[in-house]
Amino acid sequence: MHGQILPMRDLCRLGRPRLTRAARNLRCRSHWRLRNNNQPPVRPFLPRVRNYGRTRMSSTSSRPRHSGRLRIFIYFNIALSVITMVAGVGLVYANWTLGNRQVVSIDPVGQTGGDLNLPVGDLRAKNFLVTGSDNADCVDPNSRYAGGFGDRSNYGERSDSIMVVRVNPTDNQAAILSFPRDMWVKQAGTGRSNRINTNFDKRSPNQLIRTIKDNFGISIDHYVNVDFCAFSDIVDAVGGVRVPFPFRARDTRTGFRVLKENSCYSFEGDHALAYLRSRRYSWYDPAVGNWQQDGTSDWGRINRQQDFLKRMIRKSLDKSRTDPRVAAGILTATLKNVITDDRLTPLTVLQLGQAMRDFNTETMGNYTMPGLGQLIDNESVIVPDFDSSTSKKILAVFQGKASLSTTLPDAKPASLSTTSVPVLQVVAAAMSNTAQPPRSTTTTSTTTTTIPSVEIDQFPRGVVPPDDPTCPY
């Protein structure tokens, strides 16, 4: 049986190793011609033999014609395998970290989804109850801001921020509704009234969820509690967050202070906490040569928190895209200080983070539940104002009876009014692996399958940093 004719040097390369190449070739040529009537040698179809032992193949004789391309292809696949392995390890680490977060159970009654057996790719709008726990555990006792937290031994933890975040991937919209912690509400199942933050228990959120449902008609699908320590750690992880100050500002109680006017001030962790907690915010008015206090108290604090949160999210997204160490630091800082409901799975959280990488915080609607200040039982509280047109529009959006307008307000740079979120179509992927077509949402009318859109104009109250493009974050 004969095959392809080969050069003589390739015929007997598996011969005796002690012979030189010339001697081996001559020996093989002579032997072949003697046995094959002086015909040129051919390669028989023999099993492939690897070069084990002391036999050594010529490095030039066996090299294929396109060896350079082959090496590039091999190196590329090796690199791809390494990258895939590293990415896999990172995903496993993130999933393990998320799996070790603190979880609680919430009542399914009143959720916007209704059916607990919804498909994984359900795209309906979801309401997230987000609370912020106020404590001093993360503050360095030697820090100059430690005194602003006071002695908490008799108070424990309490909610300093209560908000509902509505995400609607179908309409590409997102919005935040904040409740002042002194808002006077009827406590669900008790027959009594008190401040809304008295219903807070970070490990048992159902009382607060039912109170929000009974008073405002807003259903809650998921729960997230973030310790204020997370804000401090995230700010440090991203290298600080910058805020513009056209004037000097301070709060002597929390220790917050910026003593240079027309500055772009970079906050580090503890100082950021002092700023976010400030309810006695003062600024220096050069016209009168004295310090002036922001009389809106909780209203101003909420609006400054929302502004700072948007700046922090924007910088976190930008930094984590280019620096994996920043992303790991943010993940660690967040998860060690967060509690979620058990239905907000690690996969959902990972997908949400992936989907929100390109999220534009400038397009998020920010609102505060309107209210009127009153004195009840010798305590200053805020009574919800359900009669104003602004309140009705806000509640209609978060109740799912209306969607936000997709048009930007004209010439209102200071307004926190409604906008659309162009990138939130990808939040569908954050809800699951498989994107399913959205289900129609209906109003009380039986003749329509879409909900009306509303445009809400709500101007911020209190002293809020300006929108200065020279000081983005």
N, C-alpha and C positions, 0 to 999 in steps of 0.2 A: 504494500500500500504506500503510495507516494503522495506528496503534498507540494507545497510551494518551494521553489528552488531558492536556496539561501547562500549568502557569502560563506566562504570556507571557514572564516574565523568563528562563525556561530555554530558550527556543527558539533564539535566535541568539547565544548566548554565545561562539560561535567566529567571530563576525563580525569586522569591521574593528576593530582595537584602538584606533585614534585617536578613535573616536566615544564619546560618553558613553553610559551605560547607557540613559537615557531616549531618546536619539536612535536608538540601535541597536534598541531595542524597537519604537519607532514605525516605523522603516524596515522592520523584519521583518514587523510586523503589516499594514502597508499592502501590502507586496509579496505576502504570503500571501493576503489577501482579494481582491486583484485577480486572482490566478491560480486561486482555488478558490471562486469564486461566493459570496464573503462568508461561508464556513464557518470555524468556529474552528480555530486551528492545532493540529496534532498532530505528535508526534515520529515521523519515519520510522525504519524499522529500518536504521540505518546502522552501519558498523563503528565500534568505539570509537576515538576520537581523543584521544591524550594532549595535554596542554597544553604543547607545546614552544614555543620561540621567545619572542617578546615578548608573546604573548597571555596574559592573566591571568584566572583564574576568580575569581569572588566567593567569599570564604571562608565566607559565610553561606548562599549559594544551594545549594551542592553538599554540605553537611554532612548525613550520614544521621541519621535520627531517634535511633538508639541508639549514637551515636559514643562516649559514655563507656564503655559496656560493651565496645565493640570495642577501645578503647585498652587497657582493663584486660586483655582477652584477649591482645592483642598483647604487652603488657609482661610478662605471665605467661609466655608462650612464650619470649620473649627471655631472661628470667631463668632459666627451666628449661634453655634451651640453654646458657647460660653455666655454670650449675651442673654440667650433664652434661659439658661440655667440661673444666672444672676437675677434676671427679672422674676423667674419663678420663685427663687428664694425670697426676694423682696415681697412678692405677693403672699407667700406663705407666712412671712413675718407679720405683714399687715393684717392678714386674716386672723392669725393667732392673737395679735394685739387686740383687734376688734372683738374677737371672741371672748376675751378676758375682761371686757368692759362690764360695768355694773348695769344690771337690767332690772326693770320692775314690770309688773303687769298692769294694764289699764283696762277699764270696762269697755267692751265693744259697743255698748248701747250708745246711740247717737252719733256714731262715726259717719263721715260723709260717704264712705264706701258702702256701708250697710251690710253687705254680704261678706262674711268672713272667708268665703271660698272663691273670692274673685280670682280671675286669671293672673298669672305672674306679671304679665305685661299690661295690666290695667293702667290707663292713662288719665283717669279722672283726677280732678284737682284734690289736693290733700292739704289739711290744716295741721301744722306742727305747733304744739304748745312748747314754747321755749322759756325756761325760767333761769334766772341767775342767782346763785346762792352767795350771800354776802357773809364772809367770815375773814378772820385775820390769820389763818393757819399758814398762809404762804408769805406773809410779810415778815421780813427780817426784823427781829426785835431791836436791832441796832440801827435800823434805817430811820432817817429823819421823818418818814411818813408813818411809822408805826403808831405814833400817838393818835393819829386821826381815826384809827379803828376803835380805840377805847377798850375798855374791859368788857369782853363778851361772855364772861363766865356765867352770867345770869340770863343771857339771851339765846345762846346757841346760834344755830344758823337760821337765817330768814331770807325770804326772797326780796332782792333789791330790784329785780326787773322781771316783769311778766309780759310776754308778748305772744301773739299768734302769727306765725309765718305761713302764708298761703302760697302754694306753688301749683300752677296750672300749666302743665306742658302742652295741653291741647291748644290753648290760646297764647302760649309763649309769654306768660305773665307771672310776676311774683310781687308780693306786697307784705309789709309788716304792720301789724296793729299792736301798739303798746298800751298797757293799762297802768295808770299811776298807782303806786302801791297804796296810796291813801284813798283810793276810790271806794265809796260806800256801796256795798252790795248786800243782797239777801243771801245768807249762807244756806246752801242746799241741804235740805233734810233737817234743819234745826229750828226754823221759824224765827231766827234772830238775824240781825244785820250787823255787819262789822266791816272793817277794812278788808280789801280783797286779799292782801298778803297774809292775813291771819288764816286763810284756808290752805296755805302752802305747807307741804311736807314733801321734801324731795324724794323720799323713798316710798311715798304713798300719794300719788298725784290725783287720785280719783275724786277727792273732795273738791279740789280746785277745778278739775275738768267739769264736774257736775254744776258747780257754781257758775262757771262761764256759760255753760249751756243754758241754765235756768234764767240767767239775767240778760244775756246778750243773744241767745239763740244760735251760738256758734258751736258746731260740732268739732271734736278733736280726733284726729286719726293717729298721730304719733306724739310722743313726749320726749323732750330732751332737756335735761338740767345741766347747766354749765356752771361749775364753781368759778367764782371771780378769780381764783388763782390761775385758771386757764388763760385769762386775758393777760396776766402778768407774764406767764411763761411763753405765750405765743408772741407777744411784743418783743421779748428778748430773743426768741428764736429767729425772728425776721430782721433783727438788728435795729429795732426801734421803729416807731411810727411818727411821722411828722404832721403837725397841725399848724396852720397859720394863725398868728395873733397880731391884729393891727394895734393892740394896746397891751399894757401890762395887766396881768390877771393873777388872782390868788384866791385861796380858801384857807383861812387860818385854822380851821378845824381839821381838815383832812391833810393839810401840809402841801397842797398843790400851790405852785407859784411859777409864774413866768414873768421875769422882771425886765424884759427887753421888748419894747414896742416894735411893731412892724417886723416881726421875726417869724421864721419858719422853724418852730421848736420841735426837736426830736425827743419823744418820750421814751424812757426805758420802763421796765416792768412795774416796779413799785410806784413810781411817779404817775404812770398811766392809771393805776388803780385809784390813786388819790384824786386824779382829774375826773375819772368816771363816777366817783362817788360824791362829787361836790354838789351840795344843795345850797350852800351859802357862797356861791360864786360872786366874786367882786372884780370890777375892773377900774383902772385909774382913768379918771376923766380930766385931761389937762385943761379943759375950759374952766372948770371950777377948782382945779387943784386939789382934788380929793378923791377917795375911793367910793364907788357906787356899787350897791349890791343888786344882783339880779333878783327881783321880787317874785319871779315866777316859780322859784324853788324847784319842785318836782318836775314841772313842765320843761323848764330849761335843761335840767339834768337829763331827762329822757331824750330830748333833741340832740344834746351833745353826745350822748351815748350812741345814738343812731349814726351820727356823723362820724364818730371815731370808729365804730364797727365797720362802716363802709370803707374807710381808709385802711383799716387793718386787713380786711378781706382782700382788698385790691392788692396790697403789698404781699400778702401771703400767697396769692395766686401767682403773681409775677415772679416772686423769688423761688417758689417751689418748682416752677417750670424749668428753671435753669440750674438749680442746685439741689441734688437729692438729699444732702445733709439738712437743708432747711426743711424740706418736706418731711423727713424723718423726725426732726425736732418738733414740727407743728403737730404731727400725728401723735407723738408721745405726750406733748403738753396737753393736747385736747383730750385724749382718751383716759389719761389718769385723773382727769377732773370732770368727767362727764358721766351721766346716767341716762339711759334711754329705755324706752319700752321694749319688751321682748319681741315685738313684731317688726321692729326696725333692725333687720338682720345685718350681719357683717357684709354680706354681698351687696345689699342695698346701699349701705354706707360707702363701700368702696366705689360702686358705680356712680353714686351721687357725687363723690369727690372727683371722679374722672370726668363726669359730665359737666361739672361746674368750673372746670379749669379756665374756660373762656368767658365766664360769667361777667357781665358788665354791671357793676354795682351802681353806676350812675342812673341806670334805668329802673331801679327798684322803687316801688311806691312805699313811702314811710308815713304812717298815720298814728295819731294818738286819740284814744277815745275821748270825745269832748265831754266836758263836765263843768259844774258850777261849784265854787267854793262855798261851804256852809259850816256852821258851828253846831255840832251835834254832841250832846253830853259833854259840853265844854272842850270838845276836841275839834280841831280844824280838819275837815275831810272834803272830798270831792264827790259830789253827787252826779251820776251820769246824766247827760242831757240827751234824751231820746227823741226830742221834738224837733231839733234842728235838721235842716235838709242835709247838712254834711254828715251828721250821725246816721241818718237813714241810708245815705248812699254807701257809707263805709260798711255798715252792718250788712247791707244787701250783698256786697262783694264777698265778705267773709262767711256769710250764710249760704253762698252759692246761688243766690237769686239774681245776681248781675255780675257782669265781667267788667274789668277795667277798660277805660277807653284806650285805644291804641294810638291816639294822637298826642303829641307833646304840647304842653301849654305854651302859648305865645308870649314871649318877652317877660317871663316870670322866673328869672334865674334864682331867686331866693326861695321859691316855692318848693315844697316837697310833694307836689301834686302827682297825679297819676302819669305813668309812662308804661310802655310795653317793654318786654324783655325779649329781644330778638333771638337770644341764644338758648332760650329755655325749651326749644323743641327737643333738645338732646336730653332733657330731664326724663323723657320717656324711657331712655336707656337706663337712667338712674333708678327707675322703679323696678326694672327686671332685665333679664337677658333677652327675652323675646318681646319685641314691640308689637302690641296688638292694636287694631284700629280703635280710636276712642269711641266711647258710647255717648249717645246724645244726652244732653242735660236739658231737662224740661222745666218750665216755669209753671205757675199755677194755671196758666191758660192751657187748654187742651188742643189748641190749633197751631202751636208752634213747637219746634224742636230745638230752638236756640234761646239763650237767655239774653236780655237786653244789656247793653254796655252803658256805663255811667262815667262821667268825668268829675273827679273830686278835686276841689281846690282847698287845701288846708295849709295855711302858712305856719311856719314854726314859731313857737312862743319861747321867749327867753333869749339869752345871748348865745348865738351859735356861730362857729367859725365861718368866715366867708369862703366862697368857692374861688380859691386863688390858684390859677393854673401853674404858677411858679412854685407852688408848694403842694404837689399832688398827694404824696404820702411819705 
